[in-house]
Amino acid sequence: MAYTTIDNPGEYFNTVLYTGNKTDGGGGSDNITGVGFSPNWVWIKGRSAAKSHYFYDTVRGATKQLNPNNENDENTGSTSLTAFLSDGFTLGDEPENNDDGVTFVSWNWKETADIGFDIVSYTGNATARTISHSCGAVPTMIIAKRRSSDESWGVYHVARGANKFLRLQSTNHEPDDESSIWNNTTPTSSVFSVGTSGLCNQNGGTYIAYLFADIKGFSKMGIYIGNNSVNGPFTYLGFKPAFLLIKDSTSGQFWHIVDNKRDPFNDGDASQLSSNSNAAESTIRTDRGTLPIDLLSNGFKIRTDGSSCNGTGSFIYMAFAENPFVTSTGVPATAR
């Protein structure tokens, strides 16, 4: 049984829940703490009201906003996330991030090769080429976006290959063959490739890319095949997941997000949020169906025949750990 090098995943990824308390235009700021580290990438979404998703990172800098649920270019929100702190971040009175009485979730990552996560900024030149990264391992998932103008998000996933891509803001399935995005070239431990498409390499365009590698006991990018049964597939991860992002890559389905803070118990219905939608959180949604997913000590189990996460397609996922199944010393995490 492979041992992890990350005994305390909460030092690198953590979900924080908070309630907004600012009125738009009312001024003031709030420190959202409890992350457990200084985050380099913060993903915020309103839960109890329809709010866009917001990405912030330390490479682009505080106040620089991108929305994974649309194609909009980067904008500056002077009253949005205004600072990264040693244990969280500071928010102004922007209602999309801090609306009075609205509940929010923030997913937070630390950028380090220890967990195979790197944030890369680059400028496009419309010529197929490689770009250096510092994941310290081969990236198994890449999320890229042109910052300087409206453009789709481009997602590379190892399970589908370098001639495929998905759009984070869309329910669309992957095209049959699109070699111009990743130049039909698998990433290496030092570089990733982009082709000639404006989605990832427009001449003069500015881009941001989030790169993730598989780290035993901490992160896993993989695939499962749906069986269209309430006794759905079990997927082994080698850890108890704290965060799951799931998408049917072969049909038009939502991107589903499940985490261990909004759903601390396996009670039959995961609270649904989707990266491609600004909809408020719900456990039952007719356009997506219910989403029963159990987060287990060594993986996750699908308990629905709903097409959104267990139809007859191929479902890619991105997962990060709450606890490794076995620690670096060979002790089960539950016995620590």
C-alpha positions as CSV (number, residue, x, y, z in Angstrom):
1,M,0.0,0.0,0.0
2,A,1.6,3.3,-1.1
3,Y,2.2,5.8,1.7
4,T,1.5,9.5,1.3
5,T,4.0,12.3,1.7
6,I,1.2,14.6,2.9
7,D,0.0,13.6,6.3
8,N,-2.0,16.8,6.9
9,P,-3.8,17.8,3.7
10,G,-5.5,20.7,5.5
11,E,-2.1,22.5,5.4
12,Y,-2.5,22.8,1.6
13,F,-6.3,22.7,0.8
14,N,-9.2,23.7,2.9
15,T,-12.9,24.7,2.5
16,V,-14.1,27.6,4.6
17,L,-17.8,28.6,5.0
18,Y,-18.8,32.1,6.0
19,T,-21.8,34.4,6.0
20,G,-21.6,37.8,4.3
21,N,-22.3,40.9,6.4
22,K,-21.8,43.9,4.1
23,T,-24.3,46.0,2.2
24,D,-23.3,47.0,-1.3
25,G,-21.7,50.4,-1.1
26,G,-21.7,50.4,2.7
27,G,-17.9,50.3,2.9
28,G,-15.7,48.4,5.3
29,S,-14.0,45.0,5.0
30,D,-13.9,41.6,6.7
31,N,-11.1,39.1,7.3
32,I,-12.2,35.6,6.4
33,T,-9.9,33.3,8.5
34,G,-9.6,29.7,9.4
35,V,-8.0,28.6,6.1
36,G,-5.0,27.2,8.0
37,F,-2.4,28.7,5.6
38,S,-1.9,31.7,3.3
39,P,-3.9,30.7,0.2
40,N,-2.5,31.3,-3.3
41,W,-5.8,30.4,-5.1
42,V,-9.2,31.2,-3.6
43,W,-12.5,30.1,-5.3
44,I,-15.6,31.8,-3.9
45,K,-19.3,31.0,-4.5
46,G,-22.5,32.2,-3.0
47,R,-24.6,29.4,-1.6
48,S,-27.9,30.8,-0.5
49,A,-28.3,33.2,-3.4
50,A,-27.5,33.1,-7.1
51,K,-23.9,34.5,-7.4
52,S,-21.2,34.0,-9.9
53,H,-18.1,31.9,-9.0
54,Y,-15.0,34.0,-8.5
55,F,-11.3,33.0,-8.9
56,Y,-8.6,35.0,-7.1
57,D,-4.9,34.1,-7.0
58,T,-1.6,35.6,-5.9
59,V,0.0,35.4,-9.3
60,R,-2.5,37.9,-10.8
61,G,-2.9,39.7,-7.5
62,A,-5.7,40.6,-5.1
63,T,-8.8,42.3,-6.6
64,K,-8.2,40.5,-10.0
65,Q,-11.4,38.5,-10.8
66,L,-12.3,35.7,-13.2
67,N,-15.6,33.9,-13.3
68,P,-15.5,30.1,-14.2
69,N,-19.2,30.2,-15.0
70,N,-18.8,32.5,-18.0
71,E,-16.3,33.6,-20.7
72,N,-15.8,37.1,-19.4
73,D,-12.3,38.6,-19.4
74,E,-10.5,39.5,-16.1
75,N,-11.8,42.6,-14.2
76,T,-10.7,44.5,-11.2
77,G,-13.0,44.5,-8.2
78,S,-11.7,47.1,-5.8
79,T,-14.1,46.0,-3.1
80,S,-13.8,42.2,-3.8
81,L,-11.0,40.1,-2.4
82,T,-8.5,42.9,-1.5
83,A,-5.7,41.0,0.3
84,F,-4.3,37.5,1.0
85,L,-3.7,36.9,4.7
86,S,-1.5,34.4,6.6
87,D,-4.7,32.4,7.5
88,G,-7.2,33.6,4.9
89,F,-8.2,36.7,3.0
90,T,-9.8,40.1,3.2
91,L,-13.1,41.0,1.5
92,G,-14.7,44.4,0.8
93,D,-18.4,45.0,0.4
94,E,-18.9,43.6,-3.1
95,P,-22.2,41.7,-2.9
96,E,-21.0,38.8,-5.1
97,N,-18.5,37.8,-2.4
98,N,-19.8,39.4,0.9
99,D,-23.5,40.2,0.5
100,D,-25.3,40.7,3.9
101,G,-26.9,37.5,5.2
102,V,-25.9,35.4,2.2
103,T,-23.9,32.2,2.9
104,F,-20.8,31.5,1.0
105,V,-18.2,28.8,0.4
106,S,-14.5,29.4,-0.3
107,W,-12.2,26.6,-1.6
108,N,-8.6,27.4,-0.9
109,W,-5.3,26.0,-2.2
110,K,-1.6,26.6,-1.4
111,E,0.7,26.8,-4.4
112,T,3.7,24.4,-4.0
113,A,5.4,21.5,-5.7
114,D,4.8,19.5,-2.5
115,I,1.2,19.0,-3.6
116,G,1.9,19.3,-7.4
117,F,0.1,22.6,-7.8
118,D,1.4,25.5,-9.8
119,I,-0.2,28.8,-11.1
120,V,1.4,30.0,-14.4
121,S,0.9,33.3,-16.1
122,Y,2.0,33.7,-19.8
123,T,1.5,35.7,-23.0
124,G,0.3,34.0,-26.1
125,N,2.1,34.1,-29.5
126,A,-0.2,31.9,-31.7
127,T,2.7,29.5,-32.3
128,A,2.7,25.9,-31.0
129,R,5.2,25.8,-28.1
130,T,5.9,24.6,-24.6
131,I,5.6,26.6,-21.3
132,S,7.5,25.9,-18.2
133,H,5.8,25.0,-14.9
134,S,6.9,24.1,-11.3
135,C,4.5,21.3,-10.4
136,G,7.4,19.0,-9.6
137,A,5.5,16.2,-11.4
138,V,3.6,15.7,-14.6
139,P,0.3,17.7,-14.6
140,T,-2.8,15.6,-14.9
141,M,-5.2,18.5,-15.1
142,I,-4.9,22.0,-16.4
143,I,-7.5,24.8,-16.2
144,A,-6.5,27.8,-18.4
145,K,-8.2,31.1,-19.3
146,R,-7.4,34.1,-21.5
147,R,-7.5,37.1,-19.1
148,S,-7.3,39.9,-21.7
149,S,-10.6,39.2,-23.5
150,D,-13.7,37.0,-23.5
151,E,-12.8,33.4,-24.2
152,S,-13.8,29.9,-23.1
153,W,-12.0,28.2,-20.2
154,G,-9.9,25.4,-21.5
155,V,-9.6,22.2,-19.4
156,Y,-7.0,19.4,-20.1
157,H,-7.5,16.1,-18.2
158,V,-5.1,13.2,-18.4
159,A,-7.9,10.6,-18.7
160,R,-9.1,12.1,-21.9
161,G,-5.8,13.0,-23.6
162,A,-4.1,16.0,-25.2
163,N,-6.3,16.1,-28.3
164,K,-9.4,16.8,-26.1
165,F,-10.6,19.7,-24.0
166,L,-13.6,20.8,-22.0
167,R,-14.9,24.2,-21.2
168,L,-15.3,24.9,-17.4
169,Q,-18.1,27.4,-18.0
170,S,-20.1,25.1,-20.2
171,T,-22.0,21.8,-20.1
172,N,-20.7,20.9,-23.5
173,H,-19.0,17.6,-23.9
174,E,-15.5,17.4,-25.4
175,P,-15.0,17.6,-29.2
176,D,-13.9,14.5,-31.1
177,D,-10.5,16.0,-31.9
178,E,-9.1,19.4,-31.1
179,S,-5.3,19.3,-31.4
180,S,-4.9,23.1,-31.6
181,I,-5.5,23.5,-27.9
182,W,-2.8,21.4,-26.2
183,N,-0.9,20.7,-29.5
184,N,-1.8,17.0,-29.0
185,T,1.1,16.8,-26.6
186,T,1.0,15.4,-23.1
187,P,2.6,17.6,-20.4
188,T,5.9,16.6,-18.8
189,S,7.3,17.2,-15.4
190,S,8.7,20.6,-16.5
191,V,6.5,21.9,-19.4
192,F,3.0,21.9,-20.8
193,S,2.2,22.5,-24.5
194,V,-0.2,24.9,-26.2
195,G,-1.2,25.0,-29.8
196,T,-2.3,27.8,-32.1
197,S,-5.9,28.2,-30.8
198,G,-6.8,31.6,-29.3
199,L,-8.4,29.7,-26.4
200,C,-4.9,29.1,-25.0
201,N,-2.4,30.9,-27.2
202,Q,-3.8,34.0,-28.9
203,N,-1.0,36.3,-30.1
204,G,-0.5,39.0,-27.5
205,G,-3.2,37.6,-25.2
206,T,-2.5,37.2,-21.5
207,Y,-3.3,33.9,-19.8
208,I,-3.5,32.2,-16.4
209,A,-3.2,28.5,-16.0
210,Y,-3.8,26.3,-12.9
211,L,-1.9,23.0,-13.1
212,F,-2.4,20.0,-10.9
213,A,-0.5,16.7,-10.6
214,D,-1.4,13.5,-8.8
215,I,0.1,13.3,-5.3
216,K,-0.4,10.0,-3.4
217,G,-2.7,10.5,-0.5
218,F,-3.5,14.1,-1.4
219,S,-4.8,14.6,-5.0
220,K,-6.1,12.5,-7.9
221,M,-7.4,13.3,-11.3
222,G,-9.1,10.3,-12.8
223,I,-12.1,8.8,-14.5
224,Y,-15.0,6.4,-13.8
225,I,-17.6,4.9,-16.1
226,G,-21.2,5.4,-15.1
227,N,-23.5,2.3,-14.7
228,N,-26.9,4.1,-14.6
229,S,-27.7,2.4,-11.4
230,V,-28.5,3.6,-7.8
231,N,-25.7,1.2,-6.8
232,G,-23.2,3.4,-8.6
233,P,-19.5,2.9,-9.0
234,F,-16.9,3.2,-6.2
235,T,-13.8,5.1,-7.1
236,Y,-10.6,4.4,-5.1
237,L,-8.5,7.4,-4.3
238,G,-6.2,6.4,-1.5
239,F,-7.6,9.2,0.7
240,K,-10.9,10.5,2.1
241,P,-11.9,13.4,-0.3
242,A,-12.4,16.9,1.0
243,F,-13.3,18.2,-2.5
244,L,-14.6,16.6,-5.7
245,L,-15.2,18.2,-9.1
246,I,-17.0,15.8,-11.5
247,K,-18.0,16.2,-15.2
248,D,-19.4,13.8,-17.8
249,S,-16.9,14.3,-20.6
250,T,-19.0,12.6,-23.2
251,S,-22.4,14.4,-22.9
252,G,-23.8,17.7,-22.0
253,Q,-23.9,17.6,-18.2
254,F,-23.1,20.1,-15.4
255,W,-19.7,20.3,-13.6
256,H,-20.6,19.2,-10.0
257,I,-18.7,20.3,-6.9
258,V,-18.9,18.3,-3.6
259,D,-17.0,19.0,-0.4
260,N,-16.7,17.8,3.1
261,K,-17.7,21.1,4.8
262,R,-21.1,21.8,3.1
263,D,-21.8,18.0,3.3
264,P,-20.0,16.6,6.4
265,F,-22.3,13.5,6.5
266,N,-23.2,10.9,3.9
267,D,-26.9,11.5,4.2
268,G,-28.1,10.8,0.7
269,D,-28.0,14.2,-1.0
270,A,-24.9,16.3,-1.7
271,S,-25.5,20.1,-1.7
272,Q,-25.1,21.0,-5.4
273,L,-23.0,23.7,-6.8
274,S,-21.7,23.7,-10.4
275,S,-18.8,25.6,-11.8
276,N,-20.7,26.4,-15.0
277,S,-23.7,27.9,-13.2
278,N,-24.3,30.9,-10.9
279,A,-27.4,29.1,-9.3
280,A,-27.7,28.9,-5.6
281,E,-27.0,25.7,-3.7
282,S,-29.7,23.0,-3.7
283,T,-30.0,19.4,-2.8
284,I,-32.7,18.8,-5.3
285,R,-32.6,20.5,-8.7
286,T,-34.8,19.3,-11.6
287,D,-32.3,20.3,-14.2
288,R,-29.5,18.3,-12.6
289,G,-31.3,15.7,-10.5
290,T,-30.3,14.7,-7.0
291,L,-26.6,14.1,-6.3
292,P,-26.1,11.4,-3.6
293,I,-22.3,10.9,-3.4
294,D,-20.7,9.3,-0.3
295,L,-17.2,10.6,0.7
296,L,-15.5,7.5,2.1
297,S,-12.2,6.9,3.9
298,N,-10.5,5.7,0.7
299,G,-12.5,7.2,-2.1
300,F,-16.1,8.0,-3.1
301,K,-19.3,6.1,-4.0
302,I,-22.0,7.2,-6.4
303,R,-25.5,6.4,-5.1
304,T,-27.8,7.6,-7.9
305,D,-28.7,6.6,-11.4
306,G,-29.0,10.3,-12.4
307,S,-27.3,11.0,-15.7
308,S,-25.5,14.1,-14.3
309,C,-23.0,11.9,-12.4
310,N,-23.9,8.3,-13.2
311,G,-25.3,7.9,-16.7
312,T,-23.6,5.7,-19.3
313,G,-20.8,8.1,-20.0
314,S,-17.2,8.6,-18.9
315,F,-16.9,10.9,-15.9
316,I,-13.7,12.8,-15.2
317,Y,-13.0,14.0,-11.7
318,M,-10.5,16.2,-9.7
319,A,-10.2,15.2,-6.0
320,F,-8.3,16.6,-3.0
321,A,-7.9,14.9,0.4
322,E,-9.3,15.5,3.9
323,N,-7.2,12.6,5.2
324,P,-4.9,10.0,3.6
325,F,-6.1,6.5,3.9
326,V,-2.6,5.5,5.2
327,T,-0.1,8.0,6.6
328,S,3.6,8.4,5.6
329,T,4.5,6.0,8.5
330,G,2.0,3.3,7.3
331,V,-0.5,4.0,10.0
332,P,-4.2,4.2,9.0
333,A,-5.3,7.9,9.2
334,T,-8.2,6.9,11.5
335,A,-5.7,5.5,14.0
336,R,-3.5,8.6,14.4
